[in-house]
Amino acid sequence: MDEERALYIVRAGEAGAIERVLRDYSDKKLCEGIFKVLVKDIPTTCQVSCLEVLRILSRDKKILVPVTTKENMQILLRLAKLNESDDSLEKVSEFPVIVESLKCLCNIVFNSQMAQQLSLELNLAAKLCNLLRKCKDRKFINDIKCFDLRLLFLLSLLHTDIRSQLRYELQGLPLLTQILESAFSIKWTDEYESAIDHNGPPLSPQETDCAIEALKALFNVTVDSWKVHKESDSHQFRVMAAVLRHCLLIVGPTEDKTEELHSNAVNLLSNVPVSCLDVLICPLTHEETAQEATTLDELPSDKTAEKETVLKKNTMVYNGMNMEAIHVLLNFMEKRIDKGSSYREGLTPVLSLLTECSRAHRNIRKFLKDQVLPPLRDVTNRPEVGSTVRNKLVRLMTHVDLGVKQIAAEFLFVLCKERVDSLLKYTGYGNAAGLLAARGLLAGGRGDNWYSEDEDTDTEEYKNAKPNINLITGHLEEPMPNPIDEMTEEQKEYEAMKLVNMLDKLSREELLKPMGLKPDGTITPLEEALNQYSVIEETSSDTD
């Protein structure tokens, strides 16, 4: 707003308008004045104070419009050390200025479309990567790394072109992976295995925030990698997956920060090509194998703590493989179910990840099957009643959100090796009907994917109860008296004709449409289904 317009409104005398115009006019002038001061040679403390005020003002989009110019952006880039390609970060006194400048740039880029366009013109992404390379191994400048990564995340979120530039031209994938390694202080014991100190201290708040920002930026860089990637990239994706495995096995300073850290790790793992997720599990070391061989009976009766440790360890081992990371993902999934809200954003990513891991990697599927669908013993309760993971997932199979119920059902279906009879044993026909209808499997059969032919073993309890289990509800029911047993033939005929007339009326009024199964297992109107079966019978009865 120019001075003449501001004076005109002031002279008009309307109190509310006068207050607004004076505030906007003064804020604009203050912003312009701050930039004029920042180009001068002033003390560091004065620079920091000016930038702190600018950071607050930059949250208002109306103020940003007149001050977002190429010249002003270049001032902030210079103060953030984003212009000097060879300048190292040695002056500790300048760090607060760099951090405040990056904070201002984050606000300005987020709130101003002009700033977003100027970021492309000024090649801001390349400058940010250059700054990251200067400080990637410097633990005492975590704040600089954190806001550099946050700005990189914003740019890659707002511009799809920058994602491609980061991925290929700027080598963002190895760079950001190295930032994560530094934040986690990873020590490699093998090509894709890191040393995990379960008794070590949690991550500091600064390291956690830095890691979260790196995970978010990496997500944008790799957003389409799971379906389009080169074979030459497999090594880099496996390194990243190994770093994410390490991330899942450590904790942050608080429970909420740990959950946020693991949530971002789950999102990023969803972008990793499924063939590279084999590094989430690894063979046991000689020491771990020896510990696993130590049975509970061999420990003295007073060694309660040691017994609990062995028992806990054995639950995370399958077929000689360390399943700790998969166990963390399973616990993370159950916590998200227990929250009871935001399933679409919070639950579906981890469920999708576990489903794809199970489909592609046999050991992961069999471990999850043991944890989620153990051999049935109690068949007196409905599958959806109870507090086990199976009960919770079966309840989700009838959730109102279509996406949630589909992925929950798909996960259980994959654990059952996509065999309809196995799925029905654990869920009941009623809960599984939606999935089976969508897959054309209402008539039975199995899915399209191939799985090993090892068979599930039923418990004696299930074998004895199986003849009396209600296939619809999936649980054992007491035999109900048949209401027609005490009817005469005339009464039975009367009730049958009454039912026929009711169905006919509903059909004619199109309130109910009889449906049938086609030979391929999909649902179709009953007349069409009968016609298809008639054609099949006529064809099969033809003789040469």
Secondary structure, DSSP 8 states (H G I E B T S, - for coil): --HHHHHHHHHH--HHHHHHHHHHHHHHHHHHHHHHHHTS---HHHHHHHHHHHHHHTT-HHHHHHH--HHHHHHHHHHTT-S-SS-----GGGHHHHHHHHHHHHHHHHH-HHHHHHHHHTTHHHHHHHHHHHHTT-GGGHHHHHHHHHHHHHHHHH-HHHHHIIIIIS-HHHHHHHHHHHHHT--EEETTEE---TTS----HHHHHHHHHHHHHHHHHTTTTTTS--GGGHHHHHHHHHHHHHHHTS--SSHHHHHHHHHHHHHHHTTS-GGGGGGGSEE--HHHHHHHHS-GGGS-TT-HHHHHHHHHHHTTEETTEE-HHHHHHHHHHHHHHHH-S-HHHHTHHHHHHHHHHHHH-HHHHHHHHHHHS------SS-TTSSSSHHHHHHHHTT-SSHHHHHHHHHHHHHHTTTBHHHHHHHH-HHHHHHHHHHHT-TT--B-SS----------HHHHHHGGGEETTTTEE------TTTT--HHHHHHHHHHHHHHHHHHHHTTSS--EEE-TTS-EEEHHHHHHHHHHHHHHHH---
